[in-house]
Amino acid sequence: MAPHSLNNKQRTLLAATEHESVESLSSPTEHLHAADAVPPMGSTTISSGTCSFSEDGQRRQDNSDEVDNIIHMLKTSAIGFYGTTPLLASRAEFFQGGFSGDIAVVKDSGDDMMELLISGIFQIDRQNFFLGPEGGYTPLSSFKREFLETKLSCQLIPVQRDAAFDTARADFGAIVSNVKALEKLILSKKGATLVSCVCEVDGVASIRLSHSLFMRKDENVDPDTAYHDESRTLDWPVQERTKGALERAALTHVICPLPAFDQNHESIVPSDYHQKLYGAVVIVHFALVHYYFRQDKKSVFSGIVREMVVLRNPLPPPTNPLKRSLDGEGPLFTHTPSFKKNRLPPGC
């Protein structure tokens, strides 16, 4: 993790370490006053416009070079490890946090332990997307969970439909392999079921990330901070059916906004989470946490979002051909066959 310097335009503060860190473990922000970021990209989507083939090809190449430059910066960043780092597991160990979970840290980082941050460029899958202000919370759910237990969650997949991200897409498999190798650092208990943060369905892999929406109030904060935290919690945008649950949660907990930033490195407001993140291409820095649930005999790994920066806004989703035909005006074809009603024989 060699440090490197960037100009002022390329610097931004690393979002405050999410409270899912194991107790007594130092957060990255206690060691870094500023974190390396990337220059904002206006858009890596190629516009069709009226440009010539040569101009279009040059734009594609420029976008690809820009993405490769970002990947190079991630590989040389002082914040964490790019996900393809060779033998990443050999540079990590798990800090045993007991009930609060075990978190991957940088091996031999001394008394002031640093959590291991994994970085990469991914696309947020539209499937299993629960990054809205309410996450996946449903008041009438049979699980009977309180709103304060809510986690925002999503799955990361290789970047789709954009040649500019070919390098990032090719790196995805190596990142998945490194995450699996890190998980193997925790010895599995006899009879326990492993729940990896890597999801595989029909041979297609994705990385599951989460973010706890609430953290318990800190009684030691100054009155101004406490008032700000409480106001932000009560003003959190939720549906009418969830407002009662939010008010109950606000008695003991405060909201932790998702550490997500747009292309200009401005914090994404919660009401825009869905619009700006659903299917977006993002730089993600995430930690790896392990929990063992003794009663269920489950060993569960979870990727925890530390920072998410949009590189490309979501593309319009593919249009359902059936819906397109239903929404159209008039017949779809110039000639439609007519069907005569045949007389059925008696008894039919």
C-alpha positions in Angstrom: 0.0 0.0 0.0 2.3 2.7 -1.2 1.1 6.2 -0.4 0.8 8.7 -3.2 0.0 12.4 -3.5 -2.9 13.9 -5.5 -3.8 17.4 -6.3 -6.5 19.3 -4.4 -9.2 18.4 -6.9 -8.5 14.7 -6.3 -8.7 14.7 -2.5 -11.7 14.1 -0.3 -12.3 13.1 3.3 -12.9 9.4 3.8 -16.4 9.0 5.2 -16.4 8.4 9.0 -15.8 4.7 9.7 -19.2 2.9 10.0 -20.1 1.8 13.5 -20.0 -1.9 12.6 -16.3 -1.8 13.4 -15.4 -4.1 16.3 -15.1 -2.3 19.6 -11.6 -1.1 20.5 -10.4 -1.3 16.9 -9.1 1.9 15.5 -10.9 3.3 12.5 -9.0 4.4 9.3 -10.1 8.0 9.9 -8.0 8.0 13.1 -4.9 7.5 11.0 -5.7 9.4 7.8 -6.8 13.0 7.9 -7.6 12.8 4.2 -8.1 9.9 1.8 -7.1 9.5 -1.8 -9.9 9.8 -4.1 -10.4 10.0 -7.9 -11.1 12.8 -10.3 -14.8 13.1 -11.0 -15.9 11.5 -14.3 -18.5 13.5 -16.1 -19.8 10.2 -17.6 -18.2 7.1 -19.0 -21.3 6.4 -21.1 -20.5 7.0 -24.8 -22.9 9.5 -26.3 -24.2 8.6 -29.8 -24.6 12.2 -31.0 -23.4 13.1 -34.4 -19.7 12.5 -34.0 -17.7 10.6 -36.5 -16.5 7.1 -36.0 -13.0 8.3 -35.3 -14.2 10.8 -32.7 -16.4 8.1 -31.1 -13.5 5.7 -31.0 -11.2 8.3 -29.4 -13.8 9.1 -26.8 -14.1 5.4 -25.9 -10.3 5.2 -25.6 -10.1 8.3 -23.4 -12.8 6.8 -21.1 -11.0 3.5 -20.9 -7.7 5.2 -20.2 -9.3 7.3 -17.4 -10.8 4.2 -15.8 -7.4 2.4 -16.0 -5.8 5.5 -14.3 -8.3 5.3 -11.5 -7.5 1.6 -11.0 -3.8 2.5 -10.9 -4.5 5.0 -8.1 -6.5 2.4 -6.2 -3.6 0.0 -6.4 -1.2 2.5 -5.0 -3.5 4.1 -2.5 -2.7 4.4 1.2 -6.3 3.7 2.2 -6.5 0.1 1.5 -5.8 -2.8 -0.8 -7.1 -3.1 -4.4 -9.1 -6.3 -4.6 -6.7 -8.1 -6.9 -3.7 -7.7 -4.7 -1.7 -11.0 -5.0 -2.0 -13.2 -1.9 -4.1 -10.6 -0.1 -5.0 -13.1 2.7 -1.3 -13.4 3.6 -1.3 -9.7 4.6 -4.4 -10.0 6.8 -5.7 -11.5 10.0 -8.9 -11.3 12.0 -9.3 -9.3 15.1 -11.4 -11.4 17.5 -14.2 -9.1 18.7 -16.4 -11.5 20.5 -20.1 -10.6 20.4 -19.4 -7.6 18.2 -17.9 -9.8 15.5 -14.4 -10.4 14.1 -13.0 -8.0 11.5 -10.2 -8.4 9.0 -7.2 -6.2 9.9 -3.8 -5.5 8.4 -1.4 -8.1 9.7 1.4 -6.8 11.9 0.0 -3.3 12.0 1.0 -3.0 15.7 -1.0 -1.9 18.7 -2.8 0.7 16.6 -4.5 -1.9 14.4 -5.9 -0.9 11.0 -8.9 -2.6 9.5 -8.3 -4.1 6.1 -10.1 -2.1 3.4 -10.8 -3.8 0.1 -11.2 -1.5 -2.9 -12.5 -2.0 -6.4 -14.8 -0.8 -9.2 -18.1 -2.5 -9.5 -21.7 -2.2 -10.7 -24.5 -2.2 -8.1 -26.9 -5.0 -9.1 -30.5 -4.0 -9.7 -31.4 -7.4 -8.2 -31.6 -7.5 -4.3 -31.2 -3.7 -4.1 -32.1 -2.4 -0.7 -30.1 0.8 -0.4 -33.2 3.0 -0.1 -33.8 5.1 3.1 -35.7 2.2 4.6 -33.5 -0.7 3.4 -35.6 -3.9 3.2 -37.7 -3.0 6.3 -41.3 -3.9 6.1 -43.5 -3.0 9.1 -45.8 -6.0 8.7 -43.1 -8.5 8.0 -43.4 -11.8 9.8 -39.8 -11.5 11.0 -40.9 -8.9 13.6 -37.7 -7.0 13.5 -37.5 -3.4 14.8 -36.6 -0.6 12.3 -33.4 0.1 14.3 -32.1 -3.3 13.3 -32.3 -2.4 9.6 -29.4 -2.8 7.3 -29.1 -1.2 3.9 -27.8 -3.8 1.5 -26.9 -4.5 -2.2 -24.8 -6.8 -4.3 -21.8 -5.9 -6.4 -21.3 -7.4 -9.9 -18.9 -6.8 -12.7 -19.6 -3.7 -14.8 -22.0 -4.4 -17.6 -22.5 -2.9 -21.0 -19.5 -0.5 -21.0 -16.2 -1.2 -22.7 -14.5 1.6 -20.8 -14.6 -0.7 -17.7 -13.1 -3.8 -19.4 -10.1 -3.8 -16.9 -12.4 -3.5 -13.9 -14.7 -6.2 -15.2 -11.7 -8.6 -15.8 -10.5 -8.0 -12.2 -13.8 -9.1 -10.7 -12.9 -12.8 -10.6 -9.6 -12.2 -8.8 -11.4 -9.9 -6.2 -13.9 -12.7 -5.5 -11.1 -15.2 -5.1 -9.3 -12.9 -2.6 -12.4 -12.4 -0.6 -13.0 -16.2 -0.3 -9.3 -16.6 0.7 -9.8 -14.0 3.5 -12.9 -15.9 4.7 -10.8 -19.1 5.1 -8.6 -17.3 7.7 -11.5 -18.0 10.1 -11.4 -21.7 11.0 -14.8 -23.2 10.5 -16.5 -24.9 13.5 -17.6 -28.4 13.3 -21.2 -28.7 12.0 -21.4 -24.9 11.3 -22.9 -23.6 8.0 -20.8 -21.1 6.1 -22.6 -18.0 4.8 -20.1 -16.2 2.5 -20.4 -12.6 1.5 -19.8 -13.9 -2.0 -23.1 -15.1 -3.5 -23.1 -17.6 -6.3 -26.2 -18.4 -8.3 -25.9 -20.7 -11.4 -22.2 -20.0 -11.5 -22.6 -16.2 -11.4 -20.9 -14.5 -8.5 -21.7 -11.2 -6.7 -20.4 -9.6 -3.5 -23.0 -8.8 -0.8 -22.5 -5.5 1.1 -24.4 -4.0 4.0 -24.6 -0.9 6.1 -26.3 -0.6 9.5 -28.8 2.3 9.4 -28.7 3.0 13.1 -26.1 3.2 15.9 -26.8 3.6 19.6 -26.7 7.1 21.0 -23.4 8.2 22.5 -24.2 9.9 25.8 -20.8 11.6 25.9 -21.3 13.8 22.8 -21.8 17.6 23.2 -25.4 18.9 23.3 -25.1 20.5 19.8 -24.0 17.3 18.2 -26.7 15.3 20.1 -29.4 17.8 18.9 -28.1 17.6 15.3 -28.1 13.8 15.4 -31.6 13.6 16.8 -33.0 16.1 14.3 -31.3 14.2 11.4 -32.8 10.9 12.6 -36.4 12.3 13.0 -36.1 14.0 9.6 -35.1 10.8 7.8 -37.3 10.2 4.8 -39.6 7.3 5.4 -43.0 6.3 4.3 -46.0 7.1 6.6 -46.3 3.5 7.7 -42.7 3.6 9.0 -42.8 6.9 10.9 -43.9 5.3 14.2 -41.0 2.8 14.0 -38.6 5.7 13.3 -39.7 7.6 16.3 -39.3 4.6 18.6 -35.8 4.0 17.2 -34.9 7.7 17.7 -35.3 7.3 21.5 -32.1 5.2 21.8 -30.4 5.3 18.4 -29.3 7.8 15.7 -29.2 7.5 12.0 -26.0 6.6 10.1 -26.3 7.9 6.5 -24.8 5.7 3.8 -21.3 6.9 3.0 -22.1 7.4 -0.6 -20.9 10.2 -2.9 -21.8 11.4 -6.4 -19.5 12.1 -9.3 -18.6 15.5 -7.8 -17.8 13.9 -4.4 -20.9 15.4 -2.8 -22.8 13.3 -0.3 -25.8 11.7 -1.8 -28.9 12.7 0.1 -31.0 9.7 1.3 -34.0 10.6 -0.9 -31.7 10.2 -3.9 -30.2 6.8 -2.9 -32.3 4.8 -5.2 -32.1 7.2 -8.2 -28.3 7.6 -8.1 -27.2 4.1 -6.9 -29.6 1.7 -8.5 -27.4 0.1 -11.2 -24.6 2.7 -10.9 -20.9 2.0 -11.4 -19.1 2.8 -8.2 -15.7 2.7 -6.5 -16.2 0.9 -3.3 -14.1 0.5 -0.2 -15.4 -2.2 2.1 -14.4 -4.1 5.2 -14.9 -7.8 5.9 -16.6 -8.8 9.1 -17.4 -12.3 10.5 -20.1 -13.3 12.9 -20.7 -16.7 14.5 -24.3 -17.4 15.6 -24.0 -20.2 18.1 -27.7 -21.0 18.3 -28.1 -21.4 14.5 -24.6 -22.8 14.0 -23.9 -20.3 11.3 -20.6 -18.7 10.4 -21.6 -15.5 8.5 -19.3 -13.1 6.6 -20.4 -9.6 5.6 -18.9 -6.9 3.5 -19.4 -3.5 5.2 -19.6 -0.4 3.1 -17.0 2.2 4.2 -17.2 4.4 1.2 -19.0 4.4 -2.2 -18.3 6.9 -5.0 -20.3 7.0 -8.2 -18.3 6.9 -11.4 -21.1 6.3 -13.9 -24.7 7.2 -13.3 -27.2 4.3 -13.7 -28.1 3.5 -17.3 -31.8 3.2 -18.3 -32.9 -0.4 -17.6 -33.7 -2.5 -20.6 -37.3 -2.1 -21.8 -39.7 -5.0 -21.6 -40.8 -5.6 -25.2 -44.3 -6.6 -24.0 -44.6 -3.3 -22.0 -43.3 -1.3 -25.0 -46.0 -2.8 -27.2 -48.7 -2.1 -24.6 -47.7 1.5 -24.1 -47.6 2.2 -27.9 -50.3 4.1 -29.7 -52.2 2.2 -32.5 -51.3 -1.2 -34.0 -47.7 -2.4 -34.0 -47.9 -3.8 -37.5 -49.4 -2.5 -40.8 -51.3 -5.7 -41.2 -52.9 -7.8 -38.5 -54.7 -11.0 -39.4 -58.4 -11.3 -38.7 -59.7 -14.4 -37.0 -63.2 -15.7 -37.8 -65.2 -17.3 -35.1 -65.7 -20.9 -36.0 -69.1 -22.5 -35.2 -68.6 -25.3 -32.8 -70.5 -28.6 -33.2 -73.2 -29.3 -30.6 -72.0 -30.7 -27.3 -68.7 -28.8 -27.4 
